[in-house]
């Protein structure tokens, strides 16, 4: 009799785990839908969650700054900044749902291999490849640059206003060209590394 109860308890526990995983995924998605980045923090992906929060704050601050300063501003810039908000928001929800699957798969694998967070040797998943940037200096640079821009957007110094009025278009163009060159160089680097392997 006791064996039947234990086997029934074990079989019901096995059925309950997928529901719990779906519950975690639902909660993470719901939190990200309420506040971008909060679902990532719930999944213990702190840097990624803070990145989404910083991006939304920067976008809203830039939108408010450029719409309230007295210089004549380019209307397409305001439209572009306004369109970034839903893009960041929906990508945030998509990413937290994908990350939830990855986190749950990793936790299940850790339970089956009796190790808490040790990866399986010679195995690298797509989720780990996505999160490699969090280990470098890019997250720290994002916080420094983002925090500096937030201070400038809220303090509204006169020199910053004049800098934006005179060199804003050129600065934006140079930043886009630099970003494109960085992405282009990164893709070539990845292609060369794949050919060597």
C-alpha positions as CSV (number, residue, x, y, z in Angstrom):
1,X,0.0,0.0,0.0
2,X,2.8,2.4,0.9
3,X,4.6,1.6,-2.3
4,X,1.5,2.4,-4.4
5,X,1.2,5.8,-2.6
6,X,4.9,6.5,-3.2
7,X,4.7,5.6,-6.8
8,X,1.5,7.6,-7.2
9,X,3.2,10.5,-5.5
10,X,6.3,10.2,-7.7
11,X,4.3,10.0,-10.9
12,X,2.2,13.0,-9.9
13,X,5.4,14.9,-9.1
14,X,6.8,14.1,-12.6
15,X,3.6,15.5,-14.1
16,X,3.8,18.6,-12.0
17,X,7.3,19.7,-13.1
18,X,6.3,20.8,-16.7
19,X,3.4,22.8,-15.3
20,X,5.9,24.5,-12.9
21,X,8.3,25.2,-15.8
22,X,5.4,26.7,-17.8
23,X,4.4,28.7,-14.6
24,X,7.9,30.1,-14.4
25,X,7.8,31.0,-18.1
26,X,4.4,32.7,-17.7
27,X,5.5,34.6,-14.6
28,X,8.7,35.8,-16.3
29,X,6.7,36.9,-19.4
30,X,4.1,38.7,-17.3
31,X,6.8,40.5,-15.3
32,X,8.5,41.6,-18.5
33,X,5.2,42.7,-20.0
34,X,4.7,44.9,-16.9
35,X,8.2,46.4,-16.6
36,X,10.8,45.6,-19.3
37,X,13.7,43.7,-17.8
38,X,11.9,42.5,-14.7
39,X,11.3,39.0,-16.1
40,X,15.0,38.6,-16.8
41,X,15.8,39.6,-13.2
42,X,13.2,37.0,-12.1
43,X,15.1,34.4,-14.1
44,X,18.4,35.6,-12.5
45,X,19.7,37.1,-15.7
46,X,20.5,40.4,-13.9
47,X,22.7,42.0,-16.5
48,X,20.2,41.4,-19.3
49,X,17.3,42.7,-17.3
50,X,19.2,45.8,-16.3
51,X,20.2,46.3,-19.9
52,X,16.5,46.3,-21.0
53,X,15.6,48.7,-18.2
54,X,18.5,51.1,-19.1
55,X,17.5,51.0,-22.8
56,X,13.9,51.9,-22.1
57,X,14.9,54.7,-19.7
58,X,17.4,56.1,-22.1
59,X,14.9,56.0,-25.0
60,X,12.2,57.8,-22.9
61,X,14.7,60.3,-21.6
62,X,16.0,61.1,-25.1
63,X,12.4,61.4,-26.4
64,X,11.5,63.8,-23.6
65,X,14.7,65.8,-23.9
66,X,14.5,66.3,-27.7
67,X,10.8,67.2,-27.5
68,X,11.2,69.8,-24.8
69,X,14.4,71.7,-25.7
70,X,14.0,75.0,-27.6
71,X,16.1,74.2,-30.6
72,X,14.6,73.2,-33.9
73,X,14.7,69.4,-33.9
74,X,14.3,67.0,-36.7
75,X,10.8,65.4,-36.5
76,X,12.0,62.0,-37.9
77,X,14.4,61.7,-34.9
78,X,11.4,62.0,-32.5
79,X,9.5,59.4,-34.6
80,X,12.5,57.1,-34.5
81,X,12.9,57.5,-30.8
82,X,9.1,56.9,-30.3
83,X,9.3,53.7,-32.4
84,X,12.2,52.3,-30.4
85,X,9.9,52.0,-27.4
86,X,7.6,49.2,-28.7
87,X,10.6,47.5,-30.4
88,X,12.5,47.3,-27.2
89,X,9.3,46.3,-25.3
90,X,8.3,43.4,-27.6
91,X,11.9,42.2,-28.1
92,X,12.2,42.2,-24.3
93,X,9.1,39.9,-24.0
94,X,10.3,37.6,-26.8
95,X,13.8,37.4,-25.3
96,X,12.5,36.6,-21.8
97,X,10.4,33.7,-23.1
98,X,13.3,32.3,-25.0
99,X,15.6,32.8,-22.0
100,X,13.1,31.1,-19.8
101,X,13.3,28.0,-22.0
102,X,17.0,28.1,-21.8
103,X,17.1,28.5,-18.0
104,X,14.7,25.7,-17.4
105,X,16.6,23.4,-19.8
106,X,19.8,24.2,-18.0
107,X,18.2,23.6,-14.6
108,X,16.7,20.2,-15.7
109,X,20.1,19.2,-17.1
110,X,21.8,20.2,-13.8
111,X,19.4,18.0,-11.9
112,X,20.0,15.0,-14.2
113,X,23.7,15.4,-14.0
114,X,23.7,16.2,-10.2
115,X,25.5,19.5,-10.6
116,X,24.1,22.9,-9.8
117,X,25.5,25.1,-12.5
118,X,28.4,23.1,-14.1
119,X,28.0,22.9,-17.8
120,X,28.5,19.7,-19.6
121,X,32.1,19.5,-21.0
122,X,32.6,20.5,-24.6
123,X,29.0,21.7,-24.9
124,X,27.9,25.3,-25.7
125,X,24.3,26.0,-26.3
126,X,22.8,28.9,-28.3
127,X,21.7,30.5,-25.0
128,X,25.2,30.6,-23.7
129,X,26.4,32.1,-27.0
130,X,23.8,34.9,-26.7
131,X,25.0,35.8,-23.2
132,X,28.7,35.9,-23.8
133,X,28.7,39.7,-24.1
134,X,27.6,39.9,-20.5
135,X,31.0,38.6,-19.4
136,X,33.0,41.4,-21.0
137,X,33.3,45.1,-20.4
138,X,30.3,46.0,-22.7
139,X,27.8,45.9,-19.8
140,X,29.9,48.2,-17.7
141,X,30.4,50.6,-20.7
142,X,26.6,50.6,-21.2
143,X,26.0,51.6,-17.6
144,X,28.6,54.4,-17.8
145,X,27.5,55.8,-21.1
146,X,23.8,55.3,-20.3
147,X,24.1,57.0,-16.8
148,X,26.1,59.9,-18.3
149,X,23.4,60.4,-21.0
150,X,20.7,60.3,-18.4
151,X,22.4,63.0,-16.3
152,X,22.8,65.1,-19.4
153,X,19.2,64.6,-20.5
154,X,17.8,65.6,-17.1
155,X,20.3,68.4,-16.2
156,X,20.0,70.0,-19.7
157,X,23.3,72.0,-19.7
158,X,23.6,74.8,-22.2
159,X,26.7,73.4,-23.8
160,X,25.0,70.0,-24.4
161,X,22.1,71.8,-26.0
162,X,24.4,73.8,-28.3
163,X,26.4,70.7,-29.1
164,X,23.3,68.8,-30.1
165,X,22.1,71.8,-32.2
166,X,25.4,72.2,-34.1
167,X,26.9,68.7,-34.3
168,X,23.9,66.5,-33.5
169,X,23.4,65.2,-37.1
170,X,27.1,64.6,-37.6
171,X,27.5,62.8,-34.3
172,X,24.6,60.5,-35.0
173,X,25.9,59.7,-38.4
174,X,29.4,59.0,-37.0
175,X,27.9,56.7,-34.3
176,X,25.9,54.8,-36.9
177,X,28.9,54.3,-39.1
178,X,31.1,53.2,-36.1
179,X,28.4,50.8,-35.0
180,X,28.1,49.4,-38.5
181,X,31.9,48.9,-38.8
182,X,32.0,47.2,-35.4
183,X,29.2,44.8,-36.5
184,X,30.8,44.2,-39.9
185,X,34.2,43.5,-38.3
186,X,32.6,41.1,-35.8
187,X,30.8,39.1,-38.5
188,X,34.1,38.8,-40.5
189,X,35.9,37.7,-37.3
190,X,33.2,35.0,-36.7
191,X,33.4,33.8,-40.3
192,X,37.2,33.6,-40.1
193,X,37.1,31.7,-36.9
194,X,34.6,29.2,-38.4
195,X,36.9,28.6,-41.3
196,X,39.8,27.8,-39.0
197,X,37.8,25.3,-37.0
